[in-house]
Amino acid sequence: MNSPDSLLFPGSADAGATVCSAKGCRSAAVWVLAWNNPKLHTPQRRKTWLACDEHREHLSQFLGVRGFLKDVVTLAEWEKRAAADEPGAGDD
Ligand SMILES: [Zn+2]
C-alpha cells in the first residue's frame, strides 16, 4: 500500500524504518525535528525530519537559521505524543 503520507513522513512507526534524514546518512534516527515553513505551510502544519545523534545539531541549525524549527524531541517522545493523540488511548 502506498500512501502519500509516506513521502511526508518517511520514517513511520515501523521498526527499522526510522533512518536519519541527513543526506547520505543511514544511521538509525534518535531525534525528530518538527518544522514549518510559513511561506509554504499553514501554521499548524508540521513537517518532520529524523536525525541521528551525529546530525541532530546540523539539521537543527539548518532549520533554525531559517526560522523554521519548531520542536526537537526524541523519537520515543514523538511517538508517545502521537499515541497520546489517538482517541481512546487510556491512562497508564
Ligand atoms: Zn545522521
PDB file of the backbone (N, CA, C, O) and the ligand in Angstrom, with CONECT records:
HET     ZN  A 101       1
ATOM      1  N   MET A   1       0.839  -1.209   0.000  1.00  0.00           N
ATOM      2  CA  MET A   1       0.000   0.000   0.000  1.00  0.00           C
ATOM      3  C   MET A   1       0.867   1.250   0.000  1.00  0.00           C
ATOM      4  O   MET A   1       1.665   1.446   0.916  1.00  0.00           O
ATOM      5  N   ASN A   2       0.727   2.071  -0.981  1.00  0.00           N
ATOM      6  CA  ASN A   2       1.447   3.333  -0.993  1.00  0.00           C
ATOM      7  C   ASN A   2       0.497   4.452  -0.623  1.00  0.00           C
ATOM      8  O   ASN A   2      -0.551   4.619  -1.246  1.00  0.00           O
ATOM      9  N   SER A   3       0.860   5.210   0.382  1.00  0.00           N
ATOM     10  CA  SER A   3       0.052   6.360   0.734  1.00  0.00           C
ATOM     11  C   SER A   3       0.906   7.604   0.571  1.00  0.00           C
ATOM     12  O   SER A   3       2.115   7.560   0.799  1.00  0.00           O
ATOM     13  N   PRO A   4       0.296   8.709   0.181  1.00  0.00           N
ATOM     14  CA  PRO A   4       1.071   9.958   0.010  1.00  0.00           C
ATOM     15  C   PRO A   4       1.793  10.359   1.285  1.00  0.00           C
ATOM     16  O   PRO A   4       2.839  11.006   1.231  1.00  0.00           O
ATOM     17  N   ASP A   5       1.247   9.981   2.419  1.00  0.00           N
ATOM     18  CA  ASP A   5       1.862  10.348   3.684  1.00  0.00           C
ATOM     19  C   ASP A   5       3.270   9.783   3.831  1.00  0.00           C
ATOM     20  O   ASP A   5       4.107  10.350   4.534  1.00  0.00           O
ATOM     21  N   SER A   6       3.519   8.675   3.171  1.00  0.00           N
ATOM     22  CA  SER A   6       4.830   8.068   3.322  1.00  0.00           C
ATOM     23  C   SER A   6       5.922   8.975   2.763  1.00  0.00           C
ATOM     24  O   SER A   6       7.085   8.854   3.147  1.00  0.00           O
ATOM     25  N   LEU A   7       5.556   9.884   1.858  1.00  0.00           N
ATOM     26  CA  LEU A   7       6.530  10.827   1.314  1.00  0.00           C
ATOM     27  C   LEU A   7       6.809  11.966   2.300  1.00  0.00           C
ATOM     28  O   LEU A   7       7.908  12.520   2.336  1.00  0.00           O
ATOM     29  N   LEU A   8       5.806  12.295   3.084  1.00  0.00           N
ATOM     30  CA  LEU A   8       5.954  13.390   4.024  1.00  0.00           C
ATOM     31  C   LEU A   8       6.622  12.937   5.301  1.00  0.00           C
ATOM     32  O   LEU A   8       7.326  13.705   5.957  1.00  0.00           O
ATOM     33  N   PHE A   9       6.400  11.703   5.643  1.00  0.00           N
ATOM     34  CA  PHE A   9       6.954  11.184   6.887  1.00  0.00           C
ATOM     35  C   PHE A   9       7.578   9.834   6.614  1.00  0.00           C
ATOM     36  O   PHE A   9       6.996   8.793   6.918  1.00  0.00           O
ATOM     37  N   PRO A  10       8.780   9.861   6.033  1.00  0.00           N
ATOM     38  CA  PRO A  10       9.400   8.610   5.576  1.00  0.00           C
ATOM     39  C   PRO A  10       9.644   7.627   6.698  1.00  0.00           C
ATOM     40  O   PRO A  10       9.607   6.416   6.477  1.00  0.00           O
ATOM     41  N   GLY A  11       9.893   8.123   7.899  1.00  0.00           N
ATOM     42  CA  GLY A  11      10.130   7.199   8.997  1.00  0.00           C
ATOM     43  C   GLY A  11       8.842   6.906   9.709  1.00  0.00           C
ATOM     44  O   GLY A  11       8.446   7.663  10.595  1.00  0.00           O
ATOM     45  N   SER A  12       8.189   5.860   9.363  1.00  0.00           N
ATOM     46  CA  SER A  12       6.948   5.513  10.026  1.00  0.00           C
ATOM     47  C   SER A  12       7.261   4.829  11.341  1.00  0.00           C
ATOM     48  O   SER A  12       8.424   4.698  11.721  1.00  0.00           O
ATOM     49  N   ALA A  13       6.250   4.407  12.015  1.00  0.00           N
ATOM     50  CA  ALA A  13       6.451   3.761  13.308  1.00  0.00           C
ATOM     51  C   ALA A  13       6.987   2.339  13.149  1.00  0.00           C
ATOM     52  O   ALA A  13       7.340   1.689  14.133  1.00  0.00           O
ATOM     53  N   ASP A  14       7.046   1.865  11.917  1.00  0.00           N
ATOM     54  CA  ASP A  14       7.532   0.510  11.701  1.00  0.00           C
ATOM     55  C   ASP A  14       8.975   0.363  12.163  1.00  0.00           C
ATOM     56  O   ASP A  14       9.809   1.226  11.887  1.00  0.00           O
ATOM     57  N   ALA A  15       9.262  -0.691  12.842  1.00  0.00           N
ATOM     58  CA  ALA A  15      10.622  -0.927  13.328  1.00  0.00           C
ATOM     59  C   ALA A  15      11.578  -1.026  12.149  1.00  0.00           C
ATOM     60  O   ALA A  15      11.291  -1.690  11.153  1.00  0.00           O
ATOM     61  N   GLY A  16      12.699  -0.368  12.272  1.00  0.00           N
ATOM     62  CA  GLY A  16      13.712  -0.444  11.228  1.00  0.00           C
ATOM     63  C   GLY A  16      13.542   0.572  10.124  1.00  0.00           C
ATOM     64  O   GLY A  16      14.413   0.694   9.263  1.00  0.00           O
ATOM     65  N   ALA A  17      12.431   1.314  10.124  1.00  0.00           N
ATOM     66  CA  ALA A  17      12.177   2.276   9.051  1.00  0.00           C
ATOM     67  C   ALA A  17      12.635   3.677   9.421  1.00  0.00           C
ATOM     68  O   ALA A  17      12.564   4.590   8.597  1.00  0.00           O
ATOM     69  N   THR A  18      13.097   3.856  10.632  1.00  0.00           N
ATOM     70  CA  THR A  18      13.449   5.186  11.091  1.00  0.00           C
ATOM     71  C   THR A  18      14.936   5.439  10.896  1.00  0.00           C
ATOM     72  O   THR A  18      15.766   5.091  11.736  1.00  0.00           O
ATOM     73  N   VAL A  19      15.248   6.062   9.752  1.00  0.00           N
ATOM     74  CA  VAL A  19      16.632   6.344   9.400  1.00  0.00           C
ATOM     75  C   VAL A  19      16.817   7.853   9.331  1.00  0.00           C
ATOM     76  O   VAL A  19      15.919   8.577   8.902  1.00  0.00           O
ATOM     77  N   CYS A  20      17.974   8.318   9.750  1.00  0.00           N
ATOM     78  CA  CYS A  20      18.320   9.737   9.741  1.00  0.00           C
ATOM     79  C   CYS A  20      18.042  10.375   8.374  1.00  0.00           C
ATOM     80  O   CYS A  20      18.309   9.777   7.331  1.00  0.00           O
ATOM     81  N   SER A  21      17.499  11.606   8.401  1.00  0.00           N
ATOM     82  CA  SER A  21      17.154  12.311   7.166  1.00  0.00           C
ATOM     83  C   SER A  21      18.340  13.010   6.522  1.00  0.00           C
ATOM     84  O   SER A  21      18.229  13.486   5.392  1.00  0.00           O
ATOM     85  N   ALA A  22      19.456  13.084   7.202  1.00  0.00           N
ATOM     86  CA  ALA A  22      20.626  13.766   6.643  1.00  0.00           C
ATOM     87  C   ALA A  22      21.077  13.055   5.369  1.00  0.00           C
ATOM     88  O   ALA A  22      21.030  11.829   5.264  1.00  0.00           O
ATOM     89  N   LYS A  23      21.520  13.872   4.401  1.00  0.00           N
ATOM     90  CA  LYS A  23      21.904  13.322   3.110  1.00  0.00           C
ATOM     91  C   LYS A  23      23.015  12.283   3.257  1.00  0.00           C
ATOM     92  O   LYS A  23      24.069  12.564   3.828  1.00  0.00           O
ATOM     93  N   GLY A  24      22.771  11.106   2.747  1.00  0.00           N
ATOM     94  CA  GLY A  24      23.798  10.079   2.754  1.00  0.00           C
ATOM     95  C   GLY A  24      23.949   9.327   4.055  1.00  0.00           C
ATOM     96  O   GLY A  24      24.741   8.389   4.141  1.00  0.00           O
ATOM     97  N   CYS A  25      23.202   9.723   5.069  1.00  0.00           N
ATOM     98  CA  CYS A  25      23.329   9.064   6.370  1.00  0.00           C
ATOM     99  C   CYS A  25      22.315   7.941   6.481  1.00  0.00           C
ATOM    100  O   CYS A  25      21.140   8.109   6.156  1.00  0.00           O
ATOM    101  N   ARG A  26      22.783   6.805   6.940  1.00  0.00           N
ATOM    102  CA  ARG A  26      21.879   5.662   7.100  1.00  0.00           C
ATOM    103  C   ARG A  26      21.783   5.221   8.551  1.00  0.00           C
ATOM    104  O   ARG A  26      21.350   4.110   8.856  1.00  0.00           O
ATOM    105  N   SER A  27      22.194   6.110   9.432  1.00  0.00           N
ATOM    106  CA  SER A  27      22.125   5.773  10.854  1.00  0.00           C
ATOM    107  C   SER A  27      20.680   5.752  11.330  1.00  0.00           C
ATOM    108  O   SER A  27      19.811   6.409  10.758  1.00  0.00           O
ATOM    109  N   ALA A  28      20.448   5.005  12.363  1.00  0.00           N
ATOM    110  CA  ALA A  28      19.119   4.974  12.960  1.00  0.00           C
ATOM    111  C   ALA A  28      18.817   6.333  13.576  1.00  0.00           C
ATOM    112  O   ALA A  28      19.665   6.927  14.243  1.00  0.00           O
ATOM    113  N   ALA A  29      17.608   6.816  13.349  1.00  0.00           N
ATOM    114  CA  ALA A  29      17.212   8.110  13.888  1.00  0.00           C
ATOM    115  C   ALA A  29      16.893   8.000  15.370  1.00  0.00           C
ATOM    116  O   ALA A  29      16.292   7.029  15.829  1.00  0.00           O
ATOM    117  N   VAL A  30      17.311   9.024  16.102  1.00  0.00           N
ATOM    118  CA  VAL A  30      17.027   9.085  17.535  1.00  0.00           C
ATOM    119  C   VAL A  30      16.152  10.298  17.825  1.00  0.00           C
ATOM    120  O   VAL A  30      15.425  10.335  18.818  1.00  0.00           O
ATOM    121  N   TRP A  31      16.237  11.300  16.929  1.00  0.00           N
ATOM    122  CA  TRP A  31      15.553  12.577  17.147  1.00  0.00           C
ATOM    123  C   TRP A  31      14.547  12.867  16.050  1.00  0.00           C
ATOM    124  O   TRP A  31      14.704  12.444  14.905  1.00  0.00           O
ATOM    125  N   VAL A  32      13.515  13.596  16.426  1.00  0.00           N
ATOM    126  CA  VAL A  32      12.552  14.110  15.462  1.00  0.00           C
ATOM    127  C   VAL A  32      12.616  15.632  15.513  1.00  0.00           C
ATOM    128  O   VAL A  32      12.465  16.231  16.578  1.00  0.00           O
ATOM    129  N   LEU A  33      12.843  16.255  14.352  1.00  0.00           N
ATOM    130  CA  LEU A  33      12.828  17.713  14.254  1.00  0.00           C
ATOM    131  C   LEU A  33      11.520  18.105  13.585  1.00  0.00           C
ATOM    132  O   LEU A  33      11.280  17.765  12.427  1.00  0.00           O
ATOM    133  N   ALA A  34      10.688  18.812  14.309  1.00  0.00           N
ATOM    134  CA  ALA A  34       9.411  19.265  13.758  1.00  0.00           C
ATOM    135  C   ALA A  34       9.582  20.690  13.274  1.00  0.00           C
ATOM    136  O   ALA A  34      10.066  21.544  14.016  1.00  0.00           O
ATOM    137  N   TRP A  35       9.185  20.960  12.021  1.00  0.00           N
ATOM    138  CA  TRP A  35       9.408  22.285  11.460  1.00  0.00           C
ATOM    139  C   TRP A  35       8.265  22.700  10.561  1.00  0.00           C
ATOM    140  O   TRP A  35       7.405  21.899  10.196  1.00  0.00           O
ATOM    141  N   ASN A  36       8.280  23.983  10.214  1.00  0.00           N
ATOM    142  CA  ASN A  36       7.208  24.575   9.424  1.00  0.00           C
ATOM    143  C   ASN A  36       7.782  25.740   8.631  1.00  0.00           C
ATOM    144  O   ASN A  36       8.437  26.619   9.193  1.00  0.00           O
ATOM    145  N   ASN A  37       7.540  25.745   7.345  1.00  0.00           N
ATOM    146  CA  ASN A  37       7.939  26.874   6.502  1.00  0.00           C
ATOM    147  C   ASN A  37       6.706  27.732   6.270  1.00  0.00           C
ATOM    148  O   ASN A  37       5.816  27.346   5.513  1.00  0.00           O
ATOM    149  N   PRO A  38       6.644  28.914   6.924  1.00  0.00           N
ATOM    150  CA  PRO A  38       5.424  29.733   6.852  1.00  0.00           C
ATOM    151  C   PRO A  38       5.094  30.196   5.443  1.00  0.00           C
ATOM    152  O   PRO A  38       3.959  30.593   5.177  1.00  0.00           O
ATOM    153  N   LYS A  39       6.062  30.154   4.535  1.00  0.00           N
ATOM    154  CA  LYS A  39       5.771  30.540   3.151  1.00  0.00           C
ATOM    155  C   LYS A  39       5.045  29.437   2.395  1.00  0.00           C
ATOM    156  O   LYS A  39       4.383  29.692   1.389  1.00  0.00           O
ATOM    157  N   LEU A  40       5.172  28.224   2.881  1.00  0.00           N
ATOM    158  CA  LEU A  40       4.590  27.072   2.190  1.00  0.00           C
ATOM    159  C   LEU A  40       3.477  26.394   2.970  1.00  0.00           C
ATOM    160  O   LEU A  40       2.567  25.797   2.394  1.00  0.00           O
ATOM    161  N   HIS A  41       3.565  26.498   4.291  1.00  0.00           N
ATOM    162  CA  HIS A  41       2.688  25.685   5.124  1.00  0.00           C
ATOM    163  C   HIS A  41       1.799  26.543   6.009  1.00  0.00           C
ATOM    164  O   HIS A  41       2.164  27.657   6.385  1.00  0.00           O
ATOM    165  N   THR A  42       0.641  26.017   6.331  1.00  0.00           N
ATOM    166  CA  THR A  42      -0.201  26.673   7.318  1.00  0.00           C
ATOM    167  C   THR A  42       0.483  26.532   8.681  1.00  0.00           C
ATOM    168  O   THR A  42       1.275  25.614   8.890  1.00  0.00           O
ATOM    169  N   PRO A  43       0.171  27.448   9.609  1.00  0.00           N
ATOM    170  CA  PRO A  43       0.890  27.459  10.890  1.00  0.00           C
ATOM    171  C   PRO A  43       0.798  26.155  11.677  1.00  0.00           C
ATOM    172  O   PRO A  43       1.710  25.813  12.431  1.00  0.00           O
ATOM    173  N   GLN A  44      -0.294  25.438  11.502  1.00  0.00           N
ATOM    174  CA  GLN A  44      -0.481  24.198  12.277  1.00  0.00           C
ATOM    175  C   GLN A  44       0.291  23.026  11.686  1.00  0.00           C
ATOM    176  O   GLN A  44       0.521  22.015  12.350  1.00  0.00           O
ATOM    177  N   ARG A  45       0.680  23.179  10.441  1.00  0.00           N
ATOM    178  CA  ARG A  45       1.338  22.080   9.741  1.00  0.00           C
ATOM    179  C   ARG A  45       2.706  21.780  10.343  1.00  0.00           C
ATOM    180  O   ARG A  45       3.439  22.700  10.704  1.00  0.00           O
ATOM    181  N   ARG A  46       3.050  20.515  10.451  1.00  0.00           N
ATOM    182  CA  ARG A  46       4.376  20.139  10.916  1.00  0.00           C
ATOM    183  C   ARG A  46       5.008  19.159   9.947  1.00  0.00           C
ATOM    184  O   ARG A  46       4.492  18.069   9.699  1.00  0.00           O
ATOM    185  N   LYS A  47       6.144  19.582   9.406  1.00  0.00           N
ATOM    186  CA  LYS A  47       6.967  18.656   8.655  1.00  0.00           C
ATOM    187  C   LYS A  47       7.952  18.052   9.648  1.00  0.00           C
ATOM    188  O   LYS A  47       8.283  18.673  10.658  1.00  0.00           O
ATOM    189  N   THR A  48       8.406  16.870   9.367  1.00  0.00           N
ATOM    190  CA  THR A  48       9.346  16.263  10.299  1.00  0.00           C
ATOM    191  C   THR A  48      10.575  15.729   9.576  1.00  0.00           C
ATOM    192  O   THR A  48      10.485  15.149   8.494  1.00  0.00           O
ATOM    193  N   TRP A  49      11.710  15.941  10.200  1.00  0.00           N
ATOM    194  CA  TRP A  49      12.951  15.304   9.783  1.00  0.00           C
ATOM    195  C   TRP A  49      13.386  14.401  10.912  1.00  0.00           C
ATOM    196  O   TRP A  49      13.156  14.681  12.088  1.00  0.00           O
ATOM    197  N   LEU A  50      14.012  13.323  10.529  1.00  0.00           N
ATOM    198  CA  LEU A  50      14.571  12.423  11.530  1.00  0.00           C
ATOM    199  C   LEU A  50      16.078  12.624  11.570  1.00  0.00           C
ATOM    200  O   LEU A  50      16.701  12.884  10.541  1.00  0.00           O
ATOM    201  N   ALA A  51      16.651  12.507  12.733  1.00  0.00           N
ATOM    202  CA  ALA A  51      18.093  12.707  12.848  1.00  0.00           C
ATOM    203  C   ALA A  51      18.724  11.717  13.816  1.00  0.00           C
ATOM    204  O   ALA A  51      18.139  11.355  14.837  1.00  0.00           O
ATOM    205  N   CYS A  52      19.924  11.292  13.470  1.00  0.00           N
ATOM    206  CA  CYS A  52      20.718  10.512  14.406  1.00  0.00           C
ATOM    207  C   CYS A  52      21.405  11.502  15.351  1.00  0.00           C
ATOM    208  O   CYS A  52      21.309  12.714  15.160  1.00  0.00           O
ATOM    209  N   ASP A  53      22.084  10.991  16.349  1.00  0.00           N
ATOM    210  CA  ASP A  53      22.778  11.862  17.304  1.00  0.00           C
ATOM    211  C   ASP A  53      23.769  12.787  16.594  1.00  0.00           C
ATOM    212  O   ASP A  53      23.900  13.961  16.939  1.00  0.00           O
ATOM    213  N   GLU A  54      24.449  12.245  15.617  1.00  0.00           N
ATOM    214  CA  GLU A  54      25.504  12.988  14.934  1.00  0.00           C
ATOM    215  C   GLU A  54      24.959  14.177  14.146  1.00  0.00           C
ATOM    216  O   GLU A  54      25.611  15.219  14.069  1.00  0.00           O
ATOM    217  N   HIS A  55      23.773  14.031  13.563  1.00  0.00           N
ATOM    218  CA  HIS A  55      23.250  15.068  12.668  1.00  0.00           C
ATOM    219  C   HIS A  55      22.173  15.951  13.276  1.00  0.00           C
ATOM    220  O   HIS A  55      21.680  16.872  12.625  1.00  0.00           O
ATOM    221  N   ARG A  56      21.808  15.676  14.515  1.00  0.00           N
ATOM    222  CA  ARG A  56      20.744  16.478  15.132  1.00  0.00           C
ATOM    223  C   ARG A  56      21.088  17.966  15.123  1.00  0.00           C
ATOM    224  O   ARG A  56      20.263  18.798  14.747  1.00  0.00           O
ATOM    225  N   GLU A  57      22.321  18.297  15.542  1.00  0.00           N
ATOM    226  CA  GLU A  57      22.690  19.709  15.625  1.00  0.00           C
ATOM    227  C   GLU A  57      22.757  20.346  14.239  1.00  0.00           C
ATOM    228  O   GLU A  57      22.289  21.467  14.041  1.00  0.00           O
ATOM    229  N   HIS A  58      23.333  19.634  13.296  1.00  0.00           N
ATOM    230  CA  HIS A  58      23.459  20.151  11.930  1.00  0.00           C
ATOM    231  C   HIS A  58      22.083  20.451  11.321  1.00  0.00           C
ATOM    232  O   HIS A  58      21.857  21.526  10.765  1.00  0.00           O
ATOM    233  N   LEU A  59      21.190  19.497  11.436  1.00  0.00           N
ATOM    234  CA  LEU A  59      19.856  19.686  10.860  1.00  0.00           C
ATOM    235  C   LEU A  59      19.062  20.740  11.629  1.00  0.00           C
ATOM    236  O   LEU A  59      18.298  21.503  11.038  1.00  0.00           O
ATOM    237  N   SER A  60      19.245  20.778  12.937  1.00  0.00           N
ATOM    238  CA  SER A  60      18.552  21.784  13.751  1.00  0.00           C
ATOM    239  C   SER A  60      18.989  23.192  13.362  1.00  0.00           C
ATOM    240  O   SER A  60      18.172  24.107  13.262  1.00  0.00           O
ATOM    241  N   GLN A  61      20.298  23.347  13.144  1.00  0.00           N
ATOM    242  CA  GLN A  61      20.807  24.668  12.761  1.00  0.00           C
ATOM    243  C   GLN A  61      20.300  25.071  11.390  1.00  0.00           C
ATOM    244  O   GLN A  61      19.955  26.231  11.162  1.00  0.00           O
ATOM    245  N   PHE A  62      20.255  24.110  10.475  1.00  0.00           N
ATOM    246  CA  PHE A  62      19.764  24.386   9.120  1.00  0.00           C
ATOM    247  C   PHE A  62      18.357  24.959   9.185  1.00  0.00           C
ATOM    248  O   PHE A  62      18.050  25.946   8.516  1.00  0.00           O
ATOM    249  N   LEU A  63      17.512  24.343   9.984  1.00  0.00           N
ATOM    250  CA  LEU A  63      16.127  24.806  10.115  1.00  0.00           C
ATOM    251  C   LEU A  63      16.050  26.050  10.998  1.00  0.00           C
ATOM    252  O   LEU A  63      15.250  26.952  10.749  1.00  0.00           O
ATOM    253  N   GLY A  64      16.891  26.087  12.032  1.00  0.00           N
ATOM    254  CA  GLY A  64      16.834  27.175  12.997  1.00  0.00           C
ATOM    255  C   GLY A  64      17.180  28.524  12.402  1.00  0.00           C
ATOM    256  O   GLY A  64      16.513  29.518  12.692  1.00  0.00           O
ATOM    257  N   VAL A  65      18.223  28.577  11.566  1.00  0.00           N
ATOM    258  CA  VAL A  65      18.638  29.859  10.992  1.00  0.00           C
ATOM    259  C   VAL A  65      17.579  30.412  10.042  1.00  0.00           C
ATOM    260  O   VAL A  65      17.527  31.616   9.793  1.00  0.00           O
ATOM    261  N   ARG A  66      16.743  29.534   9.520  1.00  0.00           N
ATOM    262  CA  ARG A  66      15.661  29.967   8.623  1.00  0.00           C
ATOM    263  C   ARG A  66      14.374  30.287   9.383  1.00  0.00           C
ATOM    264  O   ARG A  66      13.393  30.765   8.812  1.00  0.00           O
ATOM    265  N   GLY A  67      14.409  30.008  10.688  1.00  0.00           N
ATOM    266  CA  GLY A  67      13.225  30.266  11.499  1.00  0.00           C
ATOM    267  C   GLY A  67      12.146  29.221  11.318  1.00  0.00           C
ATOM    268  O   GLY A  67      10.983  29.463  11.640  1.00  0.00           O
ATOM    269  N   PHE A  68      12.523  28.054  10.802  1.00  0.00           N
ATOM    270  CA  PHE A  68      11.534  27.008  10.529  1.00  0.00           C
ATOM    271  C   PHE A  68      11.347  26.054  11.701  1.00  0.00           C
ATOM    272  O   PHE A  68      10.289  25.443  11.853  1.00  0.00           O
ATOM    273  N   LEU A  69      12.389  25.930  12.534  1.00  0.00           N
ATOM    274  CA  LEU A  69      12.378  24.878  13.542  1.00  0.00           C
ATOM    275  C   LEU A  69      11.376  25.162  14.652  1.00  0.00           C
ATOM    276  O   LEU A  69      11.372  26.245  15.238  1.00  0.00           O
ATOM    277  N   LYS A  70      10.540  24.193  14.932  1.00  0.00           N
ATOM    278  CA  LYS A  70       9.514  24.341  15.967  1.00  0.00           C
ATOM    279  C   LYS A  70       9.800  23.510  17.202  1.00  0.00           C
ATOM    280  O   LYS A  70       9.540  23.947  18.323  1.00  0.00           O
ATOM    281  N   ASP A  71      10.330  22.319  17.004  1.00  0.00           N
ATOM    282  CA  ASP A  71      10.457  21.407  18.131  1.00  0.00           C
ATOM    283  C   ASP A  71      11.508  20.340  17.826  1.00  0.00           C
ATOM    284  O   ASP A  71      11.639  19.885  16.690  1.00  0.00           O
ATOM    285  N   VAL A  72      12.236  19.960  18.839  1.00  0.00           N
ATOM    286  CA  VAL A  72      13.159  18.836  18.722  1.00  0.00           C
ATOM    287  C   VAL A  72      12.895  17.893  19.886  1.00  0.00           C
ATOM    288  O   VAL A  72      13.078  18.253  21.048  1.00  0.00           O
ATOM    289  N   VAL A  73      12.471  16.706  19.565  1.00  0.00           N
ATOM    290  CA  VAL A  73      12.183  15.732  20.613  1.00  0.00           C
ATOM    291  C   VAL A  73      12.768  14.387  20.215  1.00  0.00           C
ATOM    292  O   VAL A  73      13.052  14.144  19.042  1.00  0.00           O
ATOM    293  N   THR A  74      12.943  13.525  21.191  1.00  0.00           N
ATOM    294  CA  THR A  74      13.419  12.187  20.848  1.00  0.00           C
ATOM    295  C   THR A  74      12.315  11.441  20.103  1.00  0.00           C
ATOM    296  O   THR A  74      11.129  11.740  20.243  1.00  0.00           O
ATOM    297  N   LEU A  75      12.732  10.483  19.324  1.00  0.00           N
ATOM    298  CA  LEU A  75      11.779   9.686  18.561  1.00  0.00           C
ATOM    299  C   LEU A  75      10.784   9.003  19.496  1.00  0.00           C
ATOM    300  O   LEU A  75       9.594   8.908  19.195  1.00  0.00           O
ATOM    301  N   ALA A  76      11.287   8.535  20.625  1.00  0.00           N
ATOM    302  CA  ALA A  76      10.411   7.876  21.601  1.00  0.00           C
ATOM    303  C   ALA A  76       9.346   8.846  22.112  1.00  0.00           C
ATOM    304  O   ALA A  76       8.174   8.492  22.243  1.00  0.00           O
ATOM    305  N   GLU A  77       9.783  10.086  22.398  1.00  0.00           N
ATOM    306  CA  GLU A  77       8.847  11.086  22.894  1.00  0.00           C
ATOM    307  C   GLU A  77       7.822  11.447  21.814  1.00  0.00           C
ATOM    308  O   GLU A  77       6.634  11.598  22.098  1.00  0.00           O
ATOM    309  N   TRP A  78       8.295  11.581  20.581  1.00  0.00           N
ATOM    310  CA  TRP A  78       7.401  11.923  19.467  1.00  0.00           C
ATOM    311  C   TRP A  78       6.318  10.862  19.295  1.00  0.00           C
ATOM    312  O   TRP A  78       5.141  11.173  19.113  1.00  0.00           O
ATOM    313  N   GLU A  79       6.746   9.598  19.357  1.00  0.00           N
ATOM    314  CA  GLU A  79       5.783   8.511  19.183  1.00  0.00           C
ATOM    315  C   GLU A  79       4.812   8.444  20.356  1.00  0.00           C
ATOM    316  O   GLU A  79       3.646   8.083  20.198  1.00  0.00           O
ATOM    317  N   LYS A  80       5.321   8.801  21.544  1.00  0.00           N
ATOM    318  CA  LYS A  80       4.461   8.830  22.717  1.00  0.00           C
ATOM    319  C   LYS A  80       3.388   9.907  22.548  1.00  0.00           C
ATOM    320  O   LYS A  80       2.220   9.698  22.874  1.00  0.00           O
ATOM    321  N   ARG A  81       3.817  11.072  22.026  1.00  0.00           N
ATOM    322  CA  ARG A  81       2.855  12.154  21.789  1.00  0.00           C
ATOM    323  C   ARG A  81       1.827  11.735  20.743  1.00  0.00           C
ATOM    324  O   ARG A  81       0.633  11.997  20.890  1.00  0.00           O
ATOM    325  N   ALA A  82       2.303  11.085  19.690  1.00  0.00           N
ATOM    326  CA  ALA A  82       1.398  10.647  18.628  1.00  0.00           C
ATOM    327  C   ALA A  82       0.386   9.650  19.177  1.00  0.00           C
ATOM    328  O   ALA A  82      -0.796   9.680  18.833  1.00  0.00           O
ATOM    329  N   ALA A  83       0.876   8.780  20.028  1.00  0.00           N
ATOM    330  CA  ALA A  83      -0.010   7.780  20.635  1.00  0.00           C
ATOM    331  C   ALA A  83      -1.020   8.470  21.559  1.00  0.00           C
ATOM    332  O   ALA A  83      -2.176   8.058  21.652  1.00  0.00           O
ATOM    333  N   ALA A  84      -0.563   9.523  22.235  1.00  0.00           N
ATOM    334  CA  ALA A  84      -1.430  10.237  23.168  1.00  0.00           C
ATOM    335  C   ALA A  84      -2.546  10.951  22.420  1.00  0.00           C
ATOM    336  O   ALA A  84      -3.624  11.186  22.966  1.00  0.00           O
ATOM    337  N   ASP A  85      -2.270  11.302  21.136  1.00  0.00           N
ATOM    338  CA  ASP A  85      -3.285  11.973  20.336  1.00  0.00           C
ATOM    339  C   ASP A  85      -4.377  11.028  19.862  1.00  0.00           C
ATOM    340  O   ASP A  85      -5.460  11.462  19.469  1.00  0.00           O
ATOM    341  N   GLU A  86      -4.086   9.741  19.903  1.00  0.00           N
ATOM    342  CA  GLU A  86      -5.064   8.764  19.445  1.00  0.00           C
ATOM    343  C   GLU A  86      -6.264   8.774  20.371  1.00  0.00           C
ATOM    344  O   GLU A  86      -6.112   8.678  21.589  1.00  0.00           O
ATOM    345  N   PRO A  87      -7.451   8.888  19.806  1.00  0.00           N
ATOM    346  CA  PRO A  87      -8.625   8.813  20.663  1.00  0.00           C
ATOM    347  C   PRO A  87      -8.717   7.429  21.287  1.00  0.00           C
ATOM    348  O   PRO A  87      -8.421   6.419  20.648  1.00  0.00           O
ATOM    349  N   GLY A  88      -9.126   7.405  22.523  1.00  0.00           N
ATOM    350  CA  GLY A  88      -9.321   6.136  23.176  1.00  0.00           C
ATOM    351  C   GLY A  88      -8.077   5.610  23.873  1.00  0.00           C
ATOM    352  O   GLY A  88      -8.118   4.548  24.494  1.00  0.00           O
ATOM    353  N   ALA A  89      -6.959   6.349  23.778  1.00  0.00           N
ATOM    354  CA  ALA A  89      -5.771   5.920  24.489  1.00  0.00           C
ATOM    355  C   ALA A  89      -5.992   6.136  25.985  1.00  0.00           C
ATOM    356  O   ALA A  89      -6.243   7.252  26.440  1.00  0.00           O
ATOM    357  N   GLY A  90      -5.896   5.082  26.708  1.00  0.00           N
ATOM    358  CA  GLY A  90      -6.193   5.181  28.135  1.00  0.00           C
ATOM    359  C   GLY A  90      -5.028   5.763  28.917  1.00  0.00           C
ATOM    360  O   GLY A  90      -3.937   5.957  28.381  1.00  0.00           O
ATOM    361  N   ASP A  91      -5.272   6.034  30.174  1.00  0.00           N
ATOM    362  CA  ASP A  91      -4.172   6.460  31.033  1.00  0.00           C
ATOM    363  C   ASP A  91      -3.410   5.249  31.513  1.00  0.00           C
ATOM    364  O   ASP A  91      -3.985   4.194  31.781  1.00  0.00           O
ATOM    365  N   ASP A  92      -2.091   5.418  31.618  1.00  0.00           N
ATOM    366  CA  ASP A  92      -1.329   4.268  32.102  1.00  0.00           C
ATOM    367  C   ASP A  92      -0.187   4.670  33.014  1.00  0.00           C
ATOM    368  O   ASP A  92       0.546   3.810  33.501  1.00  0.00           O
TER     369      ASP A  92
HETATM  370 ZN    ZN A 101      22.673  11.059  10.558  1.00  0.00          ZN2+
END
